[in-house]
Amino acid sequence: MENTQVAAVFNQIADLLELQQANQFRIRSYRNAARTISGLSQRLEDIARQGGDLTELANIGESTAAKVHEILETGTCQRLQELREELPGELPELMRVPGVGPRSAMQLYRELGVESIEDLRKACEEHRVRELEGMGAKTEQNILDGLEMLQKISGRMLYREAAEHVGSLGRHLDSCDAVKRWQVAGSFRRRAETIGDLDFLLEATDRETATEQVLAHHAIGEVMSRGRERTSVRLDSGVQVDFRFFEAESFGAALLYFTGSKAHNIAVRKLAVERDWKLNEYGLSTDEERRLAGKTEQAIYGRLGLAWIPPELREDRGEVQAAAEGTLPALIEPDDIRGDLQSHTDETDGAETLEQMARAASERGYEYLAITNHSKAVSVAGGMDEDRLRRHADAIRELDASLGDIRLLTGVEVDILKDGRLDLDESLLAELDWVVASIHYNMNLSEKQMTERLLAAVRSGVVHCLGHPTDRIIGEREPISFDADRVFEACAEHGVWIEINAQPDRLDLPDNYCRGALEAGVQFTISTDAHKSSDLDFMRYGVNVARRGWLQKDDVLNTRGVDQLLDRIRRS
């Protein structure tokens, strides 16, 4: 069991309790436990196996710890099963639909007999939902939009969840003595934001023995097929994994082929065809079957007159031409990051103190950390008004003066209000080191209104950075609609950076926007939006997005050392 799977069980329990309108304290306790578990940098299963005391973790009491052990042993827990038996049909599944919460799910069930996703779709299409008290036509359309979004991501998982599965499977493959080497391919290797199936390529000393060893992995729930070339399994979590065997002479060709994307492979194969060569998963060869390359990707690309292309760029977005011309970017690397420019503390909705966050950033070798708690508009997060922000900034400066190994930046994540005004007095914002402007409410404005709203913030003269610019939540909320070209041009003109938010369910700015912003002259930050110290480890997910967006080290502000950073962000 990986952390996300254990956390999912606790979130499911909380969902079912919400459907029953149970005690809010009990619901919050399960939610808090799920947040703690999903945010751990160490595998919960490893902690348990090593005899660690789970009750030492935040939000994990004795009862919760017992449930954790039960989940690690069985994949579920009795309490979840009991709650499922108390509720009809597929009712809990309704809450997977964006826009459907526990109260509306129960209302739909009691008044319309909706028990499943298909029931819900039919009720919306027949316009019965709009007739319910408190819903209406707009709610009905929002539910239909949510159903469409749910269908889009059906069978896919966030990159972070896939990374946990790859880590677990990889550790197991490392322990298989018949496996000489392995490599994960597919969309995971390309660092896509969502992943479907997982593809592993293996070279083995003996394929039969290797297969037996691979199938001993504890998380495999079903063997779907088994053969000399490929074995397919389904994990207990429902994820399909294909293990494909190749010999050393073909391993590079297989890696190229199964990494994809399909469009990239077609573009590369076209170059081979132009030379009267053949390229497939077994190698590059002439029509006479004379092998030209296959052991490594580099050798294949080289024979075709191309530089090796990083997997993140293999989407047929001009990378083949750039590889032929020698103009591929030197992509940003995780080790290039020198600090984090969005983080939260318990002053608003963070889980840890200012000092704890500073210490965690220092332990990661960072030179600086911007503290950017929420402004007052985000009341649900305990956002700060002007007086609180002044006191908070003083506290940051006081702690910063006592630290010798990291610089703390006074900052805020200020809301951009519906009319484009900022949520706090601009003279106060001008006194801060770093101002991130974000949208958290009124996301359904027209494209024109939203564009003007963003442009007003960019032109304010006190904003350093646009935070999570599209406001999407992957699989839950569509991006806001705005004229990206105009906003990017304004950011370039006014020296406003654009954030790549590394939260695993945001990854915002999305990679397909990065190229356009880069061409407009925009500079970027990569920030974790950390709400607890372990969230600082999300930085690698933001770097993945930047790499897929063709960004280099110099395109990202927080690759600079602290002195250069301060010079860049200082307002005249």
N, C-alpha and C positions, 0 to 999 in steps of 0.2 A: 504494500500500500504506500502510495506517495502522499505527500502532505496535502495536495489539492483534493485527493480522493477522501481523506479523512475529514478535511474541512467540509467537503460537500455533504457528508452524512449529517454533520451538525447543522448545516444550513437547511437541509431537508427536514430535520426535526423541527427547527424553528418555523419553517414554512407551514408545516402541518399544525403546529400549535397556534399559529396565527389564524389558520382557517377555522380552528375551534374557538378562536377568541379567548385563548388562555391568558394566564397572568403574564403581563408584559415583562416583569422581572425575569421570569423563567425563559421567555423568548430571547431577551437581551443576553442572558448568560450563555445560551447556545450560540448566538451570533458572535459574541465576544470571543468565545473559545475558537470558533471557526476562523476569526480574523487572526488570532494569535498563531494558530497552526499554519495557516496559509502564508503567514509572514516569516516563518522560521527559515533561517538560512541553512540549518542542519536538518537532515531527515528525521522526522519524528520516530520512524521505525528504528533508526540507528540508536537514538537516545534510549528507547525502550529496551532494545536488545543488549545495550551496554549497562543496563541496570540503573539508568538515570531516574531521578525522582521527577515525574511529570508535574507534580503539584508545585514545583518551584517555578514553573512557567506562569506567566501572567494569565489570569482568567481560567486557570485549570485547577479545580478543586478535586477532592478525593473522588466524588461521584463521577465527575467528568473524566478524570484519569482512568477510572475503571472502564468507562465506555470506550476510551481511546484504545486500551489494551484489547477489549472485545472486538473493536473494529479492525485492529491490526491482525487479529487472529482469524476472523471470520469474514471480513469485508463489509460487515454491517453490524447492527446492534439490535437487541431485542426491543428497545424502546421505539426505534424507528418502525419496526415491523408491526408493533402494537398500534401505533398511530395510523399506519397505512390501512389496517383492517377496520379502523373506526370510521374511515371516510369512504365515500362511494366512488366507484369507477376510477377514472384517471384525473379526478379533480385536482390533485396536487400539480399535475402537468400544466394546468391552465396558468399557473403563476410563472411559468417559463415565458409566457407571451408578454413582451414589453407592453406596459400599460394596464396589465391585469394584476391587481394586488389581491390579498386574501379576502378583503371585504367584497370587492366586486366579483371575485370568483364564487363566493357563497351566494351572492345575490343572483348571479347568472344561473347557478344550480337550482336555487329554491324557486325562482320565478319563471325560468325558461327551461328547466330540466337539462341544462348544459353540464355534461359530465366528462367531455373529452375535447381535444383540440378540434376534431372534425365537427362535433356538435357546435362548437363556438363559431367556426367558420360559416357553417350553414345558417346559424342564427343571425350573423352579421349580414350575410348576403341576402337574407330574406327581410332585412331591416327590422328585425324584432328587438334588437338590442337598444336601438334609439328610443324605443317606447318605454324603457325602464326609467324609474325615477332617478334623477341625478346623472343620467348618462347622455343621451342625445345623439344626434347625427355625427358630431365631431368625435365623440368618444368611440362611436362605432367605427368610423374611418381609421382612427388611431389604432384600434385593435386589429383591423384588417392589415394596416401597415406593419404592425408588430408580428402578425402571422407570416407575412411575406418575408420579413427579416429573419424570423425563426427558421423558415424553410431554407433560406440562403445558407445558413450556417449549420444546417442539420448534418450530423455526422462529422463535424469538424470541431477542433479544440483550439484554444489559444496556444500560442507558441510556448508560453511558460509551462503549461500542463504537459505539452509534448516533450519539453526538455526534461521534465521529471521522469517520464517514461524512458526516454533515451538514456538518461543517467542510470536508471535502475537496470535496464537491459544491457547497457554497456559494461557496468560492473560485473554482471553475470558472464558476459562474453569474455571478459578479461580473465575470468577464472576457468574457462573451458580450455584445457590443454590441447585439444584437437583443433582449435580455432587459431590459425596463425596470425590473422589480422582481420579487422572488420572496419566498416565505414558506413555511417548513416548517409542516405542519399535523399532524393525527393525534395519536396517543398521545405522540409525541415532544414536541409543543408543550404537551401537558398534563403533561409531565415524569413520565410513568409509569416504574416501576422497570424494566420490560422492554418492548421495542419489537418489533413484527413488521415490517411493510413501512413504507417511508418515503413520505410524500406531500408533494410540492412543488407549490405553486400559482405560476403564472407569468403575468405580463402582458408582452406582447411588441409590438414595433413591426411585426414580420412573423413570423407563426408558423412558416412553413416554414423561414425562415432561422434562427430561434431553435432550432428542432428540430435542424437540422444542426449548429449550434454546440454544443448540449447533448450530442448523441451523440458528440462528439469527445472526451469525457472518457475518460481513459486506463483507468479502472477498470471501464468498462462491458464486460461479457463477452458479453451477449446482448441483442438487441432483441426483446422479446416481442410488441409490437404498436406500431403507429405511426399516428397520425391527427391531424386538425386540433384535436380537443378534448383528446386524451390520448395520451401516449406512455409505454409501460411497458418497463422494462429490468430485467435482472438483473446485478448487479455480479459481478466475479470471486469475491468472497467468498460469493456465493449470496444476498445481500440483494436483495429486489425493491424497485424505486423507481418510483413513478408521477409523471409530470410532467403537470399539468393546466393548460390555458390558460383564462384568463378576462379579460374586458375590465374596465376601471376601474370602470364603473358596477355591476359585480357582484362585485368582488373581496372586499369585506367579507362579503357573504353566503356566498360560497364558503369563505372562511376560517372563518366560524362553522360551516358545515355540515361541512366536512372535518376540523375540529379535534375535533368530537364533545364528549363521548362520545355514543353513540346514545341513552342514557337522558336525557341533558341536552337533546339536540336535540328529543326527543319532548316534554319538559316545556315547552320554549320554543315549539315549534310549537303546542302546545295553547293557549297564550295567544293566538296569532294566530287560530286557529280560533274561539275564543270571540268574537273581534271580526269574524268573517266575512272574515278575511284569509287569504292564502296565504303560506307561507314555504318557500323551497327554496334551492338553491345559487345561484340567479340573483337572488334578492332577495325583499323583502317587498312584497306588492302586494294590491290589492283584488280582488274577484271580477271586476271590469270590467277587470282587467289594468293598473290605474293604479299605477305604481310609487310606493311609499312610502319605501323605503330600500333600500340595497344596497351603496353605496360603502364604508361602514365598518361594523364590528361595533357601534361605539358608537351609530351612527344607528339600527340595527335594535333593539338593546336599548332605546334611548331611546323609540322609537315604541311599544314594548310595555310601557312604564312601568317599565323595569328599569334599574338602574345596570349599567355594563359589568362583566362577571364575568371575573376572571382565569382563564386557561385551566386552571391547576392545580386549580381548584375545580369544573370542569364534569363532575361525576360523578353528578348528581342526588342529592346528599346534603343538600339543604336550601338550596343556593345560590340557586335561583330565588326562593324565598320571601324570603330575606335581601336579595336585590337589589331586590325589590319594596318591602320595608320600610325600606330604607336602612341595613341592619345588617351588610353585608358587612365582614369584617375587613380592616384595612390590613396586608396580609401582610408578613412579614419580608423584607428585601432582603439580597443578598450583602454589600453595603457596610456593613450594620449590625454585622457580626461584628468584635469587637475583639481576640479572642485565641482560642487553641485549648487545650482542656482534656483532651486525651489524646494523648500522643506517646511514642515509644520511642527509645532510643539503643542504641549497641553495648554498653552495659552488660548488656543481655539480648539480645533478638533483633532490635534495630534495626541499620541498616546504617551509621549515621554517628555521630560523636561528639556529646557534649553541646554543645560549642561550635558545631559545624556546624549542629545543629538550631536553636540559639538565633539564630544569624546568619540562617538561612533565614526564621525567623518574623519577625525584625526587618525583613528586606527586604520582607516582605509587609505591613508597616505595623502589625503586631500590637503591642499593649501588653503582652501576657503570653503565656507558654507554660507549661503544666503538663507536667512530665516524669513519666511514669507507667509505668515499667518493670514487668515481671512479678514476681510473688511466687514463692516456691520450688516451689509445686505444679506450675507449668508448667515442668517440668524440661527438656522439649524445647527451650524458649526460653532456657534458662540462667537461670531465675528466681532471685530473690535471697532469701537468708535474712535474719534480723534484723541480723546483723553487717554484711553487705554493704549492706543498705538504709541503715543508719546512716551508713556511710562514703560511700555514694552521695549521700545527702541533704546531707552536709557539703560534698561536691564541688559540688553544685548551688548551695548557699548561697554558697560561695566564688566561683564564677563569677558568680553574680548580683550580688555586691558590686562586681564590676569592670565591670559593664555599666551603661550610662547610658540606653539607649533602649528597654529591654524588661525586664520583671520575669519571672524564672524562679520557678515554684512547685515546691516539693518535693512529690512525690507518688508514688503507686504504683497499679498495677492489681492489687489483691489478689483472690485466688480465694475464691469462696464454696464451702466444702467440702460434701460430700454431706449432712452433718448440719446445715448452716447456719452452722457456725463459720467464722471468717475464718482465712486461711492464715498470718497473722502476728500477733504479740503486739499486742493492742489498745492497750496503753499507748504503744507505739512509733507505731502508726498515728495516735494522737491528737496526736502532735507534728508531723505533716505538714500542709502547707497544703491538700492535696487528695487524697482517697482515692476511687478508683473501684473498685467491687466488681463482679466478673464471674464467670460460670460458664464453665469450659472443659472439664470432665469430668462424667461421670455425668449425661448429658442425657436418659436414658430413664426417669427416675423418674415415678411416677404424678402426676397433676395435684395431688393433695393433698400429696404429699411435696415436690414442687417448689415449691408455694406456700409451705409452711412454711419451706422452705430460704431462699427469697427474703425472707420476712418477718423471719426471724431476722437477716439481714444489715441490712435496713432499720432494725430496732429496736436495732441494736448501739450507736448513739450516736456512732460514729466514721466512718461511711460518709457521704460527701457525695453520691455519684452511683452509680446502677446502670448499668454499661456493657453495650453491645449486649444489651438485656434479653431478647430472644426467642432469641438465639443461632443464628438461622437463617443459612444461606449460600444465597443465591438459586440455585435449580437444583441444589443439592448436599445441603443439609441442611434438614429441616423445622424449624419453630420448636419450642422446648420447650413443654410443656403446663403452664399455671398459671392460677390464678384472677386474671385481670387486674384486675378491679374491686377485690378485696381488696388486691392489691399496690399499685395506684395510690392507694387511700385511705390506706394505711400510709405511702407516700412523702409524701403531702400532710401527714399528721399529724406526721411526724418530720422534715420539712424536707429530704428526700432528693430530689435532682434525678434526672431520667431522661434518659439519653443518646440522642441520634439519632446513630448511628455512620455516618459519611459514606463509609466504605469502599464502593466501587462494588458489590461482591458481598454486602454486608451491608444497608446502608440500614435500619438497625435502631436505633430503634423504627420499624416500618412505619407508613405514613401512616394506615392504617385504625385503628390503636390511638391515634393522637395525640389525636383528638377526645375519646375517652373519658377519657384521662388528663387532658386540659385541663379537662374538666367536673368531674373529681374534685378539681381544685385543684392539680394537679402543675405544677411548673416544669421546664424542659428545659435541656439543653446540646446544642450541635451540635459534635461533635468528629471529627477525621479519623482518630484511631488511627494516626497517621503512624509508619511504620517507616523512613522516609527523608525527606529534605527535600522532594522533589517530591510526596510524598503530601499535604503541606499544601494542595496545590491541589485536593484532593478536597472541600474545604469546600463548594463550590457544589452538590455532589450532596446533601449533608445539608440545605442550605437548600431545595433542591427538595422534599425530603420534608416539611420543616416547612411549606412553603407549601401542599402538598397536604393537610396536616393542619390547616390553618386557623390556624396559629400567627402571632402578631404579634411585633414586636420585644421588647416587655416580657415575653413568655412565655419568652424564652431568656436564660439567665444571661450567656453570653459576648457579649452585646451591650452589657454595661456596661463603663465604663472601669475601669482597674485599681483605683483607690481604692474605688469602689463595689463592685466584685467582692470585694475583700478584706473589706470590711465585711459582705457577705452570707454569705461562707463561713466566717467566723471562728466557731469553736465556743466556747461559754461555759465 
